[in-house]
Every structure is written in C-alpha cells, then in structure tokens.
Amino acid sequence: MALWGPASTATTTRPRIGPRGTIAKLTPGWQDAFHRLRELPIIARYAGHLAVALLLGATLLNVLPAGADEPAATTLAMGGFTSAPHVSSVRARSSEGVLEAAVLPSTSRALRGVILPLSAPQRGVRTGLTTYEVQPHDTVLGIAQRYGLSGNSILWANDSLANNADLLSIGQELTILPVDGALHKVAAGESVQSIADKYEVAPEAITGFAGNHLAEPFGLEAGQQLIIPGGTKPYVAPTVSYAEAAAPTRVERATGSPVWPMSGRITQGYWSGHLAIDIATAQGTPIYAADNGYVSHVQWNQWPYGTMATITHSNGTKTLYAHMSALHVQSGQSVSKGQLIGACGSTGNSTGPHLHFEVIRNGVRSNPFAYLP
C-alpha cells in the first residue's frame, strides 16, 4: 500500500475532514494512512521527552567533561606599549593542589525548543606553593602574569628578591603563591593575630585558607610557612649610592622634551616593585641620551646594574641607563639630547639584553612614561 492509499490508475477520493476533525467519506485505504499520520507527532513528542530525560540524567551524574585550567601567559598594556612576557621553557613544580568546584560561565543547549542548562565544569584550584625556575628574558611582572598574580606577590614570597625586581637572575628558583598575598615564615612566639596585624589582614584570612592546614586552637611552630591571602608588605626602594662627578663648565640646558633612549620592546613597565622601564632588543643596539646634560656617574659591570651611566639634567632630573654592553661616554662629560652614550647589553643582574631606564625627578624615581613622547 502506498503512503496515501492503494495504487490505482483510477481517480481516487482525497480525504475530507468533517466537523471537529472527524474523517468523512474515506476509503479504507485513506482512513488507515490518515490514522498513521496522526500518530507521528505523538511518537516525536515521546522521543523528545526521552532525550531531555537522558540529558538531565547525564548532568546530574556529572558525566560531562571536567578539566583543570593552567595559568596562561598574557600581555600587559602599559602607557600605550605592550609587554609580551617570555612564555617558552616554563619549568614549574606544584607541591600541592586540590580539585574544587568553581563558578564558571554556563552553557545552554536548545533541543526542539527546550533550553537545557548544562552544569558548570570543574577547574583546578591551587592551594599549595609552586616552585618556578627563572628562564632567559623573564621579568618579575611577566612571571606574575603567567600565574595570574600581581608582581608584588612574587616579591613578597621570595626573600632572595628583597622587594627588588631587578635582583631576578637566570636559574633562580622562585616560590609562587596560589593567590595574591605574601608568604610568612613563623618565628618563635608569633601568633596568628600578630602575623595578621603585620600583613594587615583579618586572622580568618590566614586560618581559613585551606593551604595553611590550620585547625583550632591554631597553634604555630617556628619555621612553619603560612600563606597570607591579601597580605601586604611595605615597599622599600633600593638605595643606589655613588660619587658624582662635578659638572663641566659648559652644559647645554635640558629641553624638557626627552627622546626615547633606545628602540625596542617594553618587557617590564613601571610599577611599585620596579621603578623604571625595561626595553629589550638585540645586544649592541645603540643607546642615546634622553636630553641635554652631563654624565654625573659611570660604572663598569658592577652588581646589580652592570655597566651603567647617570646623566644629570638642568631641570632637576636625572636619567639612569643600566646593563649596557659598551659605554661611549665618561664621567664629567657634557652630552647632547640624542647623543650616543652606549650599547644595549646584559651586564650585572640581568636575564637578557635590555636597557633598564630610570627617570629621577628631584630625588624621586618617577614613571618614565610621564616624560617620554
């Protein structure tokens, strides 16, 4: 039998619908086909309900894929320039971690007009410390971004940096916190309250953090390490003291419109732990005086700035150029804006060829971006 009735060469009568959907004056073949068609939507509806039930059951049983997210390298825009941290050859070791539920954006799927919310996946939440080995071209801020932390959280977890981002060196092992904050080594006689006061946090921030493994009555042992979520340490700017040369008899006045000392890529900007900017480029790239002045100090490959020069300008400003591979000026020499003074290098405490450039205004290290064009 064909779909719409028996095959026939004669003219057949098409179905006619009577009042209230009744079938009127149909041949037996037409009536059978019509009833089959009326049953099709019912079957489709039951199939749809079954599919919905299966999807909901899968959601409740948590059979959807789960994964753990790792810190991703990011870029940082500063003063119109982009910092692109080095992301290859990452070496990290995690001492501890747990899998916890995390609130993430959910996904909805539509099935025959029915919207089905899918449960949020799980992600890895780190609560323990990780050790990272510094690679060539690394910066403190770049490492921090890789782990989703602030630069200060790297400084405050590593005494070897002594709150100074310029003390980073290749092969150095750094402790990476799981959250922004500080790392504290307990001394004899300290309590949770005294430590909380020191880092300006509530005691519950310390006792409630899973990675500290503390339980009432919260007794502490000397030498024990505590993660202080949200903790802060006062920043102490590094002190650089040296003898300055006397000004020569003839010095051009500063223009007040400095030029960039070198072309390259900004790898680390000005922030509380790094009161300068780092410009990276090839070894030997020329370095120029930012403005008119005289060379008030030079040094050769001394830690931590390596081969460097300081230029004093007539408007109460000094500029400092560090890590040079060559120095083309001498102490007490008058220089002009844009004059060649040295070449890019990696002397002193450095992870790769770059220029460490500071602007010191009336004795205070200022953001170079505020002065450069």
C-alpha positions in Angstrom: 0.0 0.0 0.0 1.3 3.4 -0.9 1.5 6.2 1.6 -1.7 7.9 0.6 -3.7 4.8 -0.3 -3.7 1.9 -2.7 -2.1 2.3 -6.1 -4.7 2.7 -8.8 -4.9 4.1 -12.3 -8.4 5.3 -11.5 -9.1 8.6 -9.9 -9.2 8.3 -6.1 -11.0 10.4 -3.5 -8.8 12.6 -1.3 -9.6 12.7 2.5 -12.2 15.2 3.6 -12.2 16.4 7.2 -15.6 16.6 8.8 -16.7 18.6 11.9 -14.3 18.5 14.9 -11.6 16.8 12.8 -13.6 13.7 12.0 -12.9 11.8 8.8 -15.8 11.8 6.4 -16.4 9.5 3.5 -12.9 7.9 3.1 -12.0 4.7 1.6 -10.5 2.1 4.0 -7.0 2.7 2.5 -7.2 6.5 3.0 -8.5 6.0 6.6 -5.5 3.8 7.5 -3.0 6.2 6.1 -4.6 9.2 7.9 -4.5 7.4 11.3 -0.8 6.6 10.8 0.0 10.3 10.1 -1.9 11.4 13.2 0.3 9.1 15.3 3.6 10.6 14.1 3.6 13.8 16.3 2.9 11.6 19.4 5.9 9.5 18.7 8.1 12.5 18.1 7.0 14.1 21.3 7.8 10.9 23.3 11.3 10.8 21.6 11.9 14.4 22.6 10.9 13.8 26.2 13.2 10.8 26.4 16.1 12.8 25.0 15.5 15.5 27.6 15.4 13.0 30.4 18.7 11.4 29.3 20.5 14.8 29.1 19.2 15.8 32.5 20.3 12.5 34.0 23.8 12.9 32.5 24.0 16.4 34.1 23.0 15.1 37.5 25.6 12.3 37.3 28.4 14.7 36.4 29.4 12.8 33.4 30.3 16.0 31.4 34.0 16.5 30.8 35.9 18.3 33.6 39.3 19.9 33.2 41.9 21.8 35.2 42.9 25.2 33.9 46.6 26.2 34.0 47.8 29.8 34.2 48.0 31.3 30.8 50.6 33.8 29.6 49.1 37.2 28.9 50.2 40.5 27.7 50.1 43.8 29.6 49.5 47.2 28.1 51.3 50.0 29.8 51.4 53.6 28.7 50.5 52.6 25.2 53.1 49.9 24.9 52.6 46.1 25.1 54.6 43.9 27.4 55.0 40.4 26.0 56.4 38.1 28.6 58.6 35.2 27.5 56.4 32.1 27.6 58.7 29.2 26.4 60.6 26.7 28.5 58.4 27.1 31.6 59.5 25.0 34.4 57.3 24.7 37.4 56.6 22.3 40.2 53.5 22.2 42.3 53.8 20.9 45.8 50.1 20.6 46.5 46.7 21.1 44.8 43.1 20.1 45.2 40.2 20.0 42.9 37.3 22.2 43.9 34.1 23.4 42.3 34.3 26.8 40.7 31.7 29.1 39.3 32.3 29.4 35.6 30.1 30.7 32.7 27.5 28.0 31.9 26.4 26.8 28.5 22.8 26.2 27.4 21.7 23.9 24.6 18.3 24.0 22.8 16.6 20.7 21.9 13.3 21.1 20.0 12.8 24.5 21.5 13.6 23.3 25.1 16.6 25.1 26.7 18.7 22.8 28.8 21.2 24.4 31.2 24.4 22.4 31.4 26.3 22.3 34.7 29.4 24.4 35.1 32.7 22.4 34.6 35.2 21.9 37.4 38.6 23.6 37.4 41.7 23.1 39.3 42.1 25.5 42.3 45.7 25.6 43.6 46.1 26.0 47.3 49.8 25.0 47.7 53.1 26.6 46.7 54.8 26.1 43.3 58.5 26.5 42.5 59.5 28.2 39.3 62.9 28.3 37.7 63.7 31.7 36.1 64.3 31.5 32.3 66.2 33.9 29.9 64.2 37.1 29.3 61.9 36.6 32.3 60.7 39.5 34.3 59.0 39.5 37.7 55.9 41.1 36.2 55.9 38.6 33.3 56.1 35.6 35.7 53.4 37.1 37.9 51.0 37.5 34.9 51.7 33.9 33.8 50.3 32.7 37.2 47.5 35.3 37.4 49.2 37.2 40.3 50.4 40.7 41.0 54.1 41.5 40.7 54.2 42.2 44.5 53.0 38.7 45.2 56.2 37.4 43.6 58.4 39.8 45.6 56.6 39.1 48.9 57.0 35.4 48.6 60.8 35.4 47.8 63.3 36.9 50.3 66.0 36.5 47.6 64.4 39.3 45.7 64.4 41.6 48.7 61.5 43.6 47.3 63.6 44.4 44.3 62.5 43.1 40.9 66.0 43.9 39.5 67.5 41.1 41.5 65.9 38.4 39.2 68.5 36.1 37.6 68.5 33.1 35.3 68.2 29.8 37.1 66.9 31.4 40.3 64.2 29.4 41.9 61.1 31.4 42.9 58.2 30.4 45.2 54.9 31.1 43.5 51.9 31.7 45.7 48.5 30.2 44.8 46.8 33.6 45.5 47.8 37.2 45.7 49.3 38.0 49.0 52.5 37.2 50.9 54.4 34.2 52.4 55.5 34.3 56.0 57.9 32.1 57.9 56.8 31.8 61.5 59.2 32.9 64.2 59.2 31.8 67.8 56.5 33.4 69.9 54.4 34.6 67.0 50.6 34.1 66.9 48.0 34.2 64.1 46.9 37.5 65.4 50.3 39.1 65.4 51.0 37.8 61.9 47.7 39.1 60.7 48.4 42.5 62.1 51.8 42.6 60.4 50.3 42.0 57.0 47.1 44.0 57.6 44.6 41.2 57.2 42.0 39.6 59.3 43.1 36.4 61.3 40.4 34.5 59.5 42.1 35.1 56.1 45.0 33.0 57.4 43.2 30.3 59.4 40.5 29.9 56.7 42.9 29.3 53.8 43.0 25.6 53.0 46.7 25.6 52.0 47.7 26.5 55.6 46.2 23.4 57.1 45.4 25.1 60.4 42.9 23.8 62.9 41.8 25.2 66.3 43.4 26.2 68.6 45.7 27.4 65.7 49.0 26.6 67.4 52.0 27.6 65.3 55.6 26.2 65.1 58.7 28.2 64.4 59.8 27.7 60.8 56.3 27.0 59.6 55.3 28.7 56.4 52.0 30.5 56.1 50.3 31.8 53.0 48.8 35.2 53.8 46.0 35.9 51.2 45.7 39.6 50.6 48.7 40.3 52.8 50.9 43.3 52.0 54.5 44.3 52.8 55.7 47.9 52.7 57.9 48.6 49.7 61.4 49.9 50.3 63.0 51.4 47.2 66.6 50.1 46.6 69.3 52.5 47.5 71.9 53.3 44.9 74.7 55.5 46.3 77.7 56.6 44.3 80.1 59.5 44.0 79.0 62.0 41.4 81.4 64.0 39.1 81.4 67.7 39.1 79.5 69.5 36.3 81.7 70.7 33.4 82.0 74.4 32.7 79.7 74.3 29.7 76.5 72.2 29.8 73.5 72.5 27.5 70.3 73.3 29.3 67.7 70.5 29.2 64.9 70.9 26.6 62.3 69.3 28.9 61.2 67.1 25.9 63.2 63.9 26.2 63.6 61.4 23.4 63.4 57.6 23.8 66.9 56.3 24.8 66.6 53.2 22.7 64.2 51.4 20.3 62.9 48.0 21.4 60.2 46.2 23.2 58.8 47.1 26.6 59.2 43.9 28.6 58.5 45.4 32.1 56.9 48.7 32.9 56.9 51.0 35.9 55.2 49.5 39.0 55.7 49.6 42.7 58.3 46.8 42.6 60.2 48.2 39.6 60.5 52.0 39.5 61.8 52.0 35.9 61.0 50.6 32.5 62.9 47.8 30.7 63.4 48.0 26.9 64.6 44.7 25.3 66.3 44.4 22.0 69.4 42.9 20.4 72.8 43.1 22.0 74.7 46.1 20.8 71.7 48.3 19.9 72.7 52.0 20.3 71.6 53.8 23.4 71.2 57.6 23.3 71.0 60.4 25.9 67.4 61.3 26.6 68.1 65.0 27.0 70.9 67.6 27.3 73.0 67.3 30.4 76.3 65.9 31.7 77.4 62.4 32.7 77.5 62.5 36.5 78.4 58.9 37.1 79.6 55.8 35.3 80.4 52.3 36.5 81.6 49.1 34.8 79.8 45.7 35.3 79.1 46.1 38.9 76.1 44.3 40.6 73.2 44.8 40.2 73.1 47.4 37.3 76.2 46.3 35.5 77.7 48.8 33.2 75.7 52.0 33.6 75.7 55.8 33.3 73.7 58.5 35.0 73.1 61.8 33.3 72.2 64.9 35.3 69.9 67.5 33.6 69.5 71.2 34.4 65.8 70.9 35.3 66.3 68.8 38.5 66.0 65.5 36.6 68.5 62.6 36.2 68.2 59.7 33.9 69.9 56.3 34.5 70.9 53.8 31.8 71.8 50.3 33.0 73.0 46.8 31.8 75.0 48.3 28.9 77.5 46.1 26.9 79.6 49.2 26.0 79.9 52.7 27.3 80.9 55.5 25.0 81.0 58.4 27.5 83.0 59.2 30.6 82.2 60.8 33.9 82.0 64.6 33.8 81.4 64.7 30.1 78.8 67.1 28.6 76.2 65.3 26.3 73.5 66.5 24.0 70.0 65.1 23.5 70.1 62.1 21.2 73.9 61.6 21.5 75.2 58.0 21.5 76.3 57.1 25.0 76.5 53.2 24.9 75.1 49.9 23.6 72.4 47.5 24.9 73.7 44.5 26.9 73.0 42.2 29.7 75.7 43.1 32.3 75.1 43.0 36.0 72.0 41.2 37.3 70.0 40.6 34.1 68.0 37.9 32.3 68.8 39.1 28.8 69.9 42.1 26.7 67.8 45.1 27.7 68.0 48.7 28.9 66.9 49.5 32.4 65.9 53.1 32.2 65.0 55.4 35.2 63.9 59.0 35.5 64.7 60.5 38.9 62.9 63.8 39.4 64.0 65.8 42.5 65.4 62.7 44.0 62.3 60.6 43.5 62.1 57.8 40.9 59.2 58.7 38.6 57.4 56.9 35.8 59.3 57.4 32.6 56.1 57.2 30.6 55.1 60.5 32.0 58.1 62.2 30.3 58.7 60.3 27.1 56.8 61.2 23.9 
